[in-house]
Amino acid sequence: MKKLWLLLALIVILTAQVAVVASFRTINVDAYANGLTAVVISKASYANLRVEIDIIPQVYNGQSNTTLIFPNGTQTEIPAVAHYKFSVKLSSNGPSYGSFAIQGLGINLSDNHPIDAEFVSNSTDFQRLLSLNQFPETFPGFDSRISVYWFLIEGNAQVSVQGYGVGL
């Protein structure tokens, strides 16, 4: 009888470990930004997400022509001599009930894919939407189910977005 209880306890522990490990997700996206590129980082409301962004500007004659533009309008010229690194953390907003999937304007989320990072290059419409701060209102009914962080890169640079998240 003790062996049966021990076996049952072992099965419960293994099942719990598989569920926890399956909830971890990673993002690893690299792209070359050319012209005006939007980097869109999104997640489902129930997920936690932390990403590290590394920007290496293209250098011409010792000069960098790369500018980083944050959502609040702040602009930073990226110098030619170094990488520009920063991190973004998007915390869980609470549980989300029911299943969902949303795709468009640099957002590709679903129950099976709760975290995402996308590059949108040279899109005038996307820039207009960003300037009006219409994220996530551009997706009616989903504004409480997703979180979006974005920034623009103007110029030429190699951009890497690496991160991890937990969606329980």
Backbone torsions as a table, in degrees:
resi	resn	phi	psi	omega
1	MET	NA	-38.9	179.3
2	LYS	-64.6	-36.3	179.3
3	LYS	-65.3	-36.8	178.4
4	LEU	-65.2	-44.2	177.6
5	TRP	-64.9	-39.2	177.9
6	LEU	-64.2	-42.0	177.4
7	LEU	-64.6	-43.6	178.1
8	LEU	-62.2	-43.7	178.0
9	ALA	-62.7	-41.1	178.5
10	LEU	-63.8	-40.5	178.3
11	ILE	-64.6	-42.7	178.8
12	VAL	-62.8	-44.0	-180.0
13	ILE	-63.8	-45.2	179.4
14	LEU	-63.7	-41.2	178.3
15	THR	-62.6	-42.9	178.5
16	ALA	-64.0	-40.6	179.1
17	GLN	-64.9	-41.2	178.3
18	VAL	-63.1	-41.3	179.3
19	ALA	-64.1	-42.0	-179.8
20	VAL	-67.9	-46.0	-179.7
21	VAL	-63.0	-37.2	179.8
22	ALA	-68.2	-17.8	-178.8
23	SER	-83.2	-11.7	178.8
24	PHE	-82.0	136.3	180.0
25	ARG	-130.5	155.7	176.6
26	THR	-130.5	155.9	174.2
27	ILE	-126.6	134.4	175.4
28	ASN	-148.2	95.3	-175.0
29	VAL	-126.6	129.2	175.8
30	ASP	-124.0	141.2	178.0
31	ALA	-155.4	161.1	174.8
32	TYR	-100.8	117.7	178.7
33	ALA	-85.3	129.6	-177.8
34	ASN	-136.7	123.5	-177.7
35	GLY	81.0	-120.5	177.2
36	LEU	-115.2	117.1	-177.3
37	THR	-125.8	131.0	174.3
38	ALA	-96.7	134.7	173.3
39	VAL	-108.3	118.3	-175.2
40	VAL	-113.5	120.0	178.8
41	ILE	-112.7	123.1	-175.9
42	SER	-135.9	159.3	179.6
43	LYS	-154.6	157.3	172.0
44	ALA	-72.7	153.7	-174.8
45	SER	-60.4	-29.9	-176.4
46	TYR	-83.5	-5.4	-176.3
47	ALA	-97.3	151.6	168.2
48	ASN	-102.6	142.0	-178.0
49	LEU	-143.2	135.5	173.7
50	ARG	-133.0	126.1	179.4
51	VAL	-125.8	148.3	173.7
52	GLU	-111.2	127.7	-179.2
53	ILE	-112.7	131.5	179.7
54	ASP	-125.6	122.7	-178.5
55	ILE	-118.9	123.6	177.3
56	ILE	-114.3	108.3	-176.7
57	PRO	-71.7	150.0	173.2
58	GLN	-78.3	134.1	-176.1
59	VAL	-109.1	127.4	174.9
60	TYR	-119.3	120.6	179.1
61	ASN	51.9	40.5	178.1
62	GLY	77.7	5.7	-177.8
63	GLN	-117.9	146.6	174.0
64	SER	-106.1	136.0	176.5
65	ASN	-110.1	28.8	-173.1
66	THR	-104.7	129.3	178.5
67	THR	-123.3	134.8	176.6
68	LEU	-102.2	126.5	-177.7
69	ILE	-118.2	117.4	-178.9
70	PHE	-86.2	164.8	-177.4
71	PRO	-57.3	-30.0	-179.1
72	ASN	-83.3	3.8	178.2
73	GLY	95.8	-10.1	177.9
74	THR	-62.0	134.2	179.3
75	GLN	-117.7	139.7	178.8
76	THR	-129.8	123.0	173.7
77	GLU	-77.3	127.5	179.9
78	ILE	-89.4	121.1	-177.5
79	PRO	-68.7	156.8	-176.5
80	ALA	-74.9	-15.0	-170.4
81	VAL	-91.8	-8.9	-174.0
82	ALA	-149.6	167.0	170.8
83	HIS	-75.7	152.3	172.3
84	TYR	-112.0	119.6	-177.1
85	LYS	-123.8	141.3	171.4
86	PHE	-156.2	165.2	-179.9
87	SER	-125.8	155.3	179.9
88	VAL	-131.9	133.9	176.3
89	LYS	-122.2	124.9	175.8
90	LEU	-113.7	113.5	-176.4
91	SER	-83.5	163.4	177.2
92	SER	-65.6	140.5	178.3
93	ASN	-101.1	2.2	-178.4
94	GLY	116.1	179.2	-176.2
95	PRO	-71.3	155.8	175.6
96	SER	-124.5	128.0	-175.4
97	TYR	-101.2	141.0	-178.5
98	GLY	84.1	166.9	-179.5
99	SER	-94.4	156.8	178.3
100	PHE	-153.0	161.4	171.8
101	ALA	-150.9	137.6	-179.3
102	ILE	-143.4	135.4	-178.1
103	GLN	-146.6	132.8	176.4
104	GLY	144.4	154.3	178.8
105	LEU	49.3	42.0	176.4
106	GLY	84.2	9.6	179.1
107	ILE	-118.2	127.1	178.7
108	ASN	-138.4	87.7	-175.9
109	LEU	-124.3	149.4	172.7
110	SER	-159.6	177.9	177.8
111	ASP	-60.4	-33.7	-179.9
112	ASN	-85.9	-10.5	-177.0
113	HIS	-138.2	72.3	-171.7
114	PRO	-79.8	-7.7	176.9
115	ILE	-130.9	148.8	-175.9
116	ASP	-158.4	151.7	171.0
117	ALA	-137.6	130.2	-177.0
118	GLU	-134.6	152.1	173.7
119	PHE	-110.6	130.2	177.2
120	VAL	-120.8	114.0	-173.7
121	SER	-99.0	137.9	170.1
122	ASN	46.0	47.1	179.2
123	SER	-107.6	106.2	179.5
124	THR	-63.3	-40.4	178.7
125	ASP	-62.6	-41.2	179.7
126	PHE	-65.0	-42.2	178.4
127	GLN	-61.7	-40.2	178.9
128	ARG	-63.0	-44.9	178.3
129	LEU	-61.9	-41.4	179.8
130	LEU	-64.9	-40.8	-178.6
131	SER	-66.1	-25.4	177.4
132	LEU	-87.6	-0.9	-179.0
133	ASN	52.3	47.4	-178.4
134	GLN	-94.4	12.8	175.0
135	PHE	-86.1	138.4	-8.8
136	PRO	-93.0	18.2	-177.7
137	GLU	-62.1	-15.6	178.0
138	THR	-70.2	-9.8	178.2
139	PHE	-118.7	81.8	-176.0
140	PRO	-54.7	136.1	178.3
141	GLY	88.0	-12.7	-178.2
142	PHE	-108.5	-1.7	-173.4
143	ASP	-60.0	-28.5	178.3
144	SER	-91.9	-5.5	-176.0
145	ARG	-104.1	-5.3	178.7
146	ILE	-136.5	157.3	171.2
147	SER	-127.9	138.9	-176.6
148	VAL	-131.4	133.9	171.1
149	TYR	-126.2	135.3	-178.7
150	TRP	-140.2	160.5	170.4
151	PHE	-153.9	161.5	-179.1
152	LEU	-111.3	146.1	172.6
153	ILE	-120.2	120.5	178.4
154	GLU	-108.2	123.6	-176.5
155	GLY	116.7	-158.3	-177.1
156	ASN	-118.3	129.5	-178.9
157	ALA	-163.4	154.3	170.3
158	GLN	-90.9	127.4	-175.3
159	VAL	-122.7	133.4	177.8
160	SER	-124.6	130.6	175.8
161	VAL	-121.2	114.7	179.0
162	GLN	-126.3	136.0	-179.7
163	GLY	-165.7	179.8	179.5
164	TYR	-145.2	153.9	179.9
165	GLY	-148.3	165.7	177.0
166	VAL	-128.7	124.7	177.5
167	GLY	-121.0	100.4	-178.8
168	LEU	-98.8	NA	NA
